[in-house]
Amino acid sequence: MVVMSRPPFRLRVRIGEMEVELGGAKEEVISTLDELDAIVEKVSEAFKMENRATARKTEAKARSQPIMFPRIPRTSQCGEAVVALLSTEWGRTPRTIAELREAMEANAIFFPKTTLSGVLVWLVKKGKIRRWKDKKRGYLYVLNEAEGS
């Protein structure tokens, strides 16, 4: 004997960017419709609080100081640009590949990430820079002490 159960009844209401979905037995959903105004009000409050928090974070980011990258001489060689960046005061702090690429772009030196990563590995093998893996930031690069002196 096959027993067919009725699929749950669902009602979805969208107000602007908010959406509320009610589900369950048809009778329960219909009885909940009487409370829909209160439900929508609670959801609206939750979204307003979330939007305020997001707005504060965005505002704080906008107020933060722009990142100052060092000026380096223009070059067509990716390796030269990396060594020049890591030779500066800015480069004494270990840097990620993304930070190095951003600093190069700030100096109007453009290389694809794949090229930059290959050059970084080559410079590590040559002993010009050092690399280690940080759990949070990934690989970090710094000028080899012997090269900087």
trRosetta pair geometry for C-beta under 8 A, 3 or more apart (Angstrom, degrees):
i j d omega theta_ij theta_ji phi_ij phi_ji
8 23 5.3 45 143 180 127 98
8 24 6.1 -40 -160 -112 108 12
8 25 7.3 -76 -137 -67 73 36
9 23 6.9 169 87 -149 49 54
9 24 6.6 -27 57 78 85 42
9 25 6.4 39 21 173 112 19
9 26 4.0 112 -38 -82 161 67
9 29 5.1 -125 104 8 116 146
10 21 6.3 -7 -169 -175 102 101
10 22 7.0 160 -154 85 51 51
10 23 4.5 -9 -103 -102 82 90
10 29 7.5 -162 -114 -106 17 153
11 21 7.1 164 84 -155 45 54
11 22 4.7 -5 57 57 95 100
11 23 7.6 -173 23 -73 60 49
11 29 5.4 137 1 179 118 129
11 33 7.6 -20 94 -79 167 103
12 19 6.4 -1 -174 -175 98 104
12 20 7.3 168 -153 88 51 45
12 21 4.5 -15 -103 -104 81 85
12 22 7.8 -166 -75 23 37 62
13 19 7.1 165 86 -154 46 56
13 20 5.0 -8 59 59 96 92
13 21 7.7 180 21 -81 62 39
13 22 7.8 28 -1 -3 102 99
13 36 7.2 79 -7 -156 168 122
13 40 7.5 -69 109 -86 137 111
14 18 7.1 160 -156 90 54 50
14 19 4.6 -18 -103 -102 78 86
15 18 5.0 -13 66 67 84 102
15 19 7.7 171 23 -83 60 39
15 20 7.8 13 7 2 102 100
15 40 6.3 63 1 -148 156 120
15 44 7.8 -46 94 -78 137 102
17 47 7.7 154 85 -159 100 147
18 40 7.8 118 113 -149 140 79
18 43 5.7 126 -173 136 136 119
18 44 6.7 -83 -42 -87 169 63
18 47 5.6 -97 -86 -46 117 157
20 36 8.0 152 92 -149 149 85
20 39 6.2 112 -158 136 158 117
20 40 6.5 -111 -13 -91 150 70
20 43 5.7 -121 -75 -47 114 166
22 29 4.9 133 127 -136 117 93
22 32 5.6 179 -150 92 145 142
22 33 7.8 -147 43 -68 169 69
23 29 7.0 -13 -129 -86 12 119
24 28 4.3 -53 111 80 130 134
24 29 5.6 167 59 -51 87 87
25 28 4.6 87 61 6 86 107
25 29 7.1 -162 87 -7 42 86
26 29 5.9 -58 -148 37 31 109
26 30 6.2 27 157 -16 66 109
27 30 5.9 -57 -146 39 28 108
27 31 6.3 26 156 -17 64 108
28 31 5.9 -58 -147 38 29 108
28 32 6.3 30 153 -22 64 108
29 32 5.6 -57 -150 35 31 113
29 33 7.0 48 148 -37 61 92
30 33 5.6 -33 -160 5 38 119
31 34 6.4 -35 -178 10 47 111
32 35 5.6 -62 -165 44 56 105
32 36 7.1 92 136 -62 71 74
32 39 7.6 43 169 -38 99 147
33 36 5.1 -6 -159 -35 48 118
35 38 5.1 -50 -175 43 78 114
35 39 5.8 83 126 -27 86 101
36 39 5.5 -58 -146 38 34 113
36 40 6.1 33 158 -19 70 105
37 40 6.0 -55 -146 37 27 108
37 41 6.3 30 153 -21 62 108
38 41 5.6 -53 -148 35 31 115
38 42 6.5 31 154 -19 64 104
39 42 5.9 -56 -152 35 31 109
39 43 6.4 26 153 -15 65 107
40 43 5.7 -56 -146 40 32 110
40 44 6.1 38 153 -24 66 106
41 44 5.6 -52 -147 34 29 114
41 45 6.6 31 153 -19 62 103
42 45 5.8 -52 -151 34 31 112
42 46 6.5 33 151 -20 64 105
43 46 5.6 -53 -151 34 34 114
43 47 6.4 31 153 -16 67 105
44 47 5.8 -57 -149 38 31 108
44 48 6.3 33 152 -22 66 105
45 48 5.6 -53 -146 34 31 113
45 49 6.5 30 156 -18 65 104
46 49 6.0 -55 -151 35 30 109
46 50 6.4 29 151 -18 64 108
47 50 5.5 -54 -146 38 34 113
47 51 6.1 36 155 -21 67 106
48 51 5.7 -54 -146 37 30 111
48 52 6.4 34 153 -23 64 103
49 52 5.7 -50 -149 31 32 113
49 53 6.6 30 153 -17 63 104
50 53 5.9 -56 -153 36 32 110
50 54 6.4 30 151 -17 65 108
51 54 5.6 -55 -145 39 33 112
51 55 6.1 37 154 -23 66 106
52 55 5.6 -54 -146 36 30 112
52 56 6.5 32 154 -21 64 104
53 56 5.8 -52 -150 32 31 112
53 57 6.6 30 153 -17 64 104
54 57 5.8 -54 -150 35 33 110
54 58 6.3 31 153 -17 66 108
55 58 5.7 -56 -147 39 31 111
55 59 6.1 33 154 -21 65 108
56 59 5.7 -55 -146 38 29 112
56 60 6.3 31 154 -21 64 106
57 60 5.7 -54 -148 35 30 112
57 61 6.5 31 153 -18 63 104
58 61 5.8 -54 -151 35 31 111
58 62 6.4 32 151 -20 64 106
59 62 5.7 -54 -149 35 32 112
59 63 6.4 27 154 -16 65 108
60 63 5.8 -59 -148 39 31 108
60 64 6.7 45 151 -39 64 97
61 64 5.7 -41 -152 11 34 117
65 68 7.9 -34 147 -23 110 94
67 102 7.5 22 94 136 146 136
68 90 7.8 -138 103 -91 78 128
69 90 6.7 88 -149 -154 48 170
69 102 7.0 -155 -81 121 140 85
69 103 4.2 175 -148 -128 126 77
69 106 4.1 109 50 75 149 157
69 107 6.9 -119 121 -38 127 89
70 85 6.4 152 60 -135 117 64
70 88 4.0 18 -109 166 175 171
70 89 7.1 149 -82 46 130 75
70 90 4.5 -150 -27 14 112 133
70 91 7.2 -61 14 -24 145 92
70 103 6.9 21 39 -162 75 121
71 107 6.5 138 -140 -108 50 106
72 75 7.7 -50 132 2 107 108
72 81 6.3 121 108 -144 146 67
72 84 4.0 107 -153 132 131 128
72 85 5.9 -70 -48 -68 149 65
72 88 7.2 -109 -75 -41 98 129
72 107 5.3 -6 45 -130 87 163
72 109 7.7 -35 76 -11 114 143
73 84 6.6 -127 36 -136 79 155
74 107 7.3 -171 -91 158 64 99
74 108 7.0 -22 -110 82 105 104
74 109 6.9 179 -137 -73 63 100
75 80 4.4 -111 159 93 163 129
75 81 5.3 -161 61 -60 118 83
75 84 7.2 154 0 -9 139 146
75 109 6.8 18 55 -115 71 134
77 80 4.0 71 84 7 111 111
77 81 6.8 177 92 -12 60 83
78 81 5.7 -58 -154 35 33 112
78 82 6.5 32 152 -20 67 105
78 109 8.0 149 -110 162 57 115
78 111 4.8 67 -104 -86 117 165
78 115 5.8 -158 -76 141 164 108
78 116 6.2 -143 -169 -97 130 60
78 119 4.5 -129 112 -66 122 166
79 82 5.7 -53 -148 34 33 111
79 83 6.4 27 157 -13 67 107
79 119 5.1 -147 -72 -166 75 115
79 122 7.0 -69 -93 90 122 120
79 123 5.9 164 -138 -71 97 111
79 128 7.8 64 -172 76 106 161
80 83 6.0 -58 -146 41 30 107
80 84 6.1 32 155 -21 65 109
81 84 5.7 -55 -146 37 29 113
81 85 6.4 29 156 -19 64 106
81 104 5.4 63 155 -119 136 109
81 107 7.4 176 -148 82 112 138
81 109 4.9 175 -122 149 150 161
81 111 7.7 172 53 -8 148 130
82 85 5.9 -56 -150 35 29 109
82 86 6.2 15 158 -8 65 111
82 100 6.2 20 -122 -168 86 132
82 104 7.8 -25 -73 -73 61 123
82 116 7.5 142 -74 -150 121 85
82 119 6.2 169 -14 125 146 121
82 120 6.7 -168 -139 -87 158 74
82 123 6.3 -121 100 -40 141 164
82 129 7.1 -64 141 -43 117 150
82 141 7.7 -45 -172 139 113 150
83 86 6.0 -61 -141 46 29 103
83 87 6.1 36 155 -29 64 109
83 123 7.1 -166 -64 -135 93 138
83 128 6.1 -53 -98 163 115 129
83 129 7.3 -136 -95 -54 72 107
83 143 7.0 88 -146 -110 64 106
83 147 7.6 -98 -143 154 109 137
84 87 5.7 -56 -147 30 27 115
84 88 7.3 34 153 -30 58 99
85 88 6.2 -54 -165 16 35 112
85 90 7.0 -62 -175 88 76 112
85 91 5.1 137 136 -78 61 124
85 95 7.7 -66 135 44 119 164
85 100 6.1 132 99 -139 157 82
85 103 5.3 107 -136 115 135 139
85 104 7.0 -71 -55 -67 144 77
86 91 3.6 168 -139 -173 31 136
86 95 7.2 -136 -96 27 87 125
86 100 7.9 -12 -56 -111 93 112
86 129 6.1 37 100 -110 176 116
86 141 6.7 -83 -94 130 134 99
86 142 6.3 152 -156 -158 117 35
86 143 4.0 150 137 -52 112 93
87 91 6.0 34 24 59 23 149
87 143 5.9 91 -78 -76 54 157
87 148 6.5 169 -124 -122 73 84
88 91 4.7 101 53 5 71 103
88 92 7.7 -109 102 -19 48 79
89 92 5.9 -37 -163 3 39 116
90 93 6.9 -60 179 30 42 101
90 95 8.0 42 144 -66 84 134
90 103 7.1 156 128 -121 144 144
91 95 6.6 -62 -131 -10 60 131
91 142 7.1 139 162 -138 77 62
91 143 6.1 58 139 -20 121 109
92 142 7.2 42 -159 -147 30 108
92 143 7.8 -47 -96 29 50 105
93 142 7.8 -132 115 -102 17 108
94 132 7.9 -48 -141 49 145 95
94 134 7.7 130 120 -40 143 133
94 140 3.7 32 164 168 120 126
94 141 6.7 141 -159 57 73 28
94 142 4.8 -62 -99 -51 71 110
95 99 4.3 -124 -165 86 99 129
95 100 5.3 117 127 -54 127 84
95 103 7.7 -26 -162 -5 154 138
95 140 6.5 130 58 -156 22 75
95 141 5.6 -40 67 60 77 84
95 142 7.3 129 15 -76 75 63
96 99 4.8 99 52 6 75 100
96 100 7.1 -138 96 -3 41 87
96 137 5.5 -127 -71 166 122 106
96 138 5.8 71 -132 68 114 106
96 139 6.9 112 -135 79 70 60
96 140 6.2 -51 -77 -101 59 62
96 141 7.6 120 -116 12 14 88
97 100 5.7 -54 -148 38 34 112
97 101 6.2 35 154 -21 66 107
97 113 6.8 80 147 -152 124 91
97 116 6.1 130 -163 121 102 120
97 117 6.0 9 -133 -86 149 81
97 120 6.5 -89 -102 -30 101 162
97 138 7.6 -62 14 110 97 131
97 139 6.6 40 -26 75 102 106
97 141 7.4 82 -70 -7 61 125
98 101 5.7 -55 -147 37 30 111
98 102 6.3 33 153 -21 64 105
99 102 5.7 -52 -147 35 32 113
99 103 6.4 31 155 -18 65 106
100 103 5.8 -57 -149 37 30 110
100 104 6.4 31 152 -20 65 106
100 116 6.7 160 103 -174 118 132
100 120 7.7 127 68 -82 167 124
100 141 6.7 4 -52 54 138 134
101 104 5.7 -53 -149 35 32 112
101 105 6.3 30 153 -17 65 106
101 111 7.5 -119 -126 67 88 83
101 113 6.3 -20 -91 -97 153 76
101 116 5.7 -77 -83 -57 98 177
102 105 5.8 -57 -148 38 30 109
102 106 6.4 35 151 -23 64 104
103 106 5.5 -49 -148 31 33 116
103 107 6.8 20 153 -6 62 107
104 107 5.8 -68 -156 46 33 103
104 109 4.3 -85 -176 81 88 102
104 110 7.2 150 129 -82 105 29
104 111 6.6 -34 136 22 154 96
104 116 7.6 -154 12 -103 158 130
105 108 7.4 40 -170 -84 38 22
105 109 7.0 -106 -75 62 28 56
105 110 6.1 57 -106 -93 77 75
111 115 4.5 -110 174 84 106 128
111 116 5.1 129 103 -56 118 90
111 119 7.7 -1 149 2 159 142
112 115 4.8 96 59 5 81 101
112 116 7.0 -150 96 -3 43 88
113 116 5.6 -58 -146 41 33 112
113 117 6.1 33 156 -22 68 105
114 117 5.9 -51 -144 34 28 109
114 118 6.5 28 156 -16 61 107
115 118 5.9 -60 -154 38 30 110
115 119 6.3 27 153 -17 66 109
116 119 5.7 -57 -146 38 31 111
116 120 6.3 34 154 -23 65 105
117 120 5.6 -51 -148 33 32 114
117 121 6.6 33 154 -18 63 103
118 121 5.8 -54 -151 35 32 110
118 122 6.4 32 151 -19 65 108
119 122 5.5 -55 -148 38 34 115
119 123 6.2 34 154 -20 67 105
120 123 5.8 -53 -146 37 30 110
120 124 6.5 34 152 -21 63 103
120 129 7.0 -66 -153 74 70 143
120 131 7.0 95 161 -79 104 137
120 139 7.9 114 139 126 144 138
120 141 6.0 -91 -149 -89 118 147
121 124 5.7 -53 -151 33 32 113
121 125 6.5 31 152 -17 65 105
122 125 5.8 -55 -150 37 31 110
122 126 6.3 28 152 -16 65 109
123 126 5.6 -55 -143 41 32 111
123 128 4.5 -75 -167 63 87 113
123 129 4.6 33 131 19 116 108
124 127 7.7 42 175 -70 30 25
124 128 7.8 -85 -68 52 22 71
124 129 5.8 -58 -79 78 61 84
124 130 7.0 86 -126 -129 86 22
124 131 4.8 -38 -102 2 135 119
124 141 7.9 -104 -71 -121 103 100
127 144 5.8 17 165 -53 64 173
127 146 7.5 -19 156 65 109 126
127 147 7.4 161 128 -51 76 115
128 143 7.4 -53 157 -146 68 70
128 144 5.9 -164 165 12 19 118
128 147 5.2 89 -149 -95 58 160
129 141 5.4 13 163 -169 133 100
129 142 6.6 159 -163 81 87 31
129 143 5.7 -64 -110 -112 77 36
129 144 5.7 -145 -108 -27 17 84
129 147 7.5 -60 -66 38 47 155
130 141 7.2 155 79 -150 48 53
130 142 5.5 -18 58 64 95 83
130 143 7.7 30 13 113 83 13
130 144 5.3 118 -34 -89 90 73
131 139 5.5 0 -171 -171 109 108
131 140 6.9 160 -149 77 58 45
131 141 5.4 -18 -97 -97 82 73
132 139 7.2 165 87 -145 24 63
132 140 5.9 -17 63 54 73 93
133 138 6.7 -57 -146 -178 76 36
133 139 5.5 -39 -98 -89 67 62
133 140 7.6 153 -110 10 18 78
134 137 4.4 17 81 47 131 91
134 138 6.4 2 57 45 83 21
134 139 7.6 161 16 -97 77 11
134 140 5.4 52 -16 -22 116 118
137 140 6.2 52 98 -66 124 102
143 147 5.6 -123 177 81 94 114
143 148 4.7 101 121 -65 128 107
144 147 4.4 79 67 6 92 110
144 148 7.0 -172 84 -14 46 86
145 148 5.9 -58 -147 32 32 110
145 149 6.8 27 160 -21 65 106
146 149 6.4 -59 -153 29 29 108
